[in-house]
Amino acid sequence: MNDDLDILNEDLETTEEVKELDFVCPNCGHKHQDDIIFLCNKCDTKDMIKKDGIYICPQCLSKGENFMCMSCDSKEVKLKSKI
């Protein structure tokens, strides 16, 4: 049991500092990153990386494409922040 706690503590210590990302949905306007998901149908899950609190696959990320608004299901969401 103690080993499990040590692993959890290690994860907490190695957590990257996350900056707030700016997304804009054409229907809903500015959205919090918790309301946006990254979509990819080409890459394998192992290609995904966590960057600034969201999972992305760098080879598919181009000018903020591949994001979907979970409020209205729009796939035209743009990432305005730089990651």
N, C-alpha and C positions, 0 to 999 in steps of 0.2 A: 504493500500500500504506500509506503514511504517513497518508493521509486516512482510511482505515478505522480505524486505531488512534486517531486523533483523535476520531472519532465514538464509539468504544467508551469512551474516557476521558470524553467529555462525558456519556454515559449514566450512568456511574458517579458523576459529580459531582452529577447532578441526581436521583439516587435518593432517594425519600422515606423518612423514618424509619418503620419498620414496627413496630407494636406487636403483641404476641401476642394473638390473638382466642380467646375461650373458647366452644367448641361442646359441646353435649350431645346424644348420640345415645340414643334410648330403649332400644336393644339393647346398645350398647357402652359407654355412660357418657360421660365426658369424652373428647373427641378433640382431637388436634392439628390445626391448620388445614390441614396438608398432607394430611390424610386426608379432607377435606371438599371437595366441589365445589359451585358455585353453578349451579342449573338455571333456565333460562328458555326457554320455547318461543314467547314472544310478541314479544320485542324483537329488533331487528337487532343484529348484532355491534358496529356502530359506536356503539351506545348504551351499551356496557359501559364502565365506568371501573375503574381499579385503585385500591382503597382499602385501606390497611392490609395490603397483600400479597395481596389476593384480588380477582378481577374480579367486579363486580356491575353490575346495571342498577338505578339508584336507584328508578325508578318501580315496580319489581316487588318491592322489598325491603320487607316489612312484618312486623314482629315476628319476624324470624328465619326466615321461611318461605323455601322454594325452595332449601334446602340438602340435599345427599345424602351419606350416609356411604359411602365407597368400600370399607369393610370388609364391611358387611352389606347395602348397597344401600337402607337405610332413607331415606325421603324425609321423615321426621318430625324431622329434626335441627333443633335450635333454637340460634340465636346468642344467647349470654348477654352478650357484650360490646357496648358501644356503639360504632358507627362513624360 
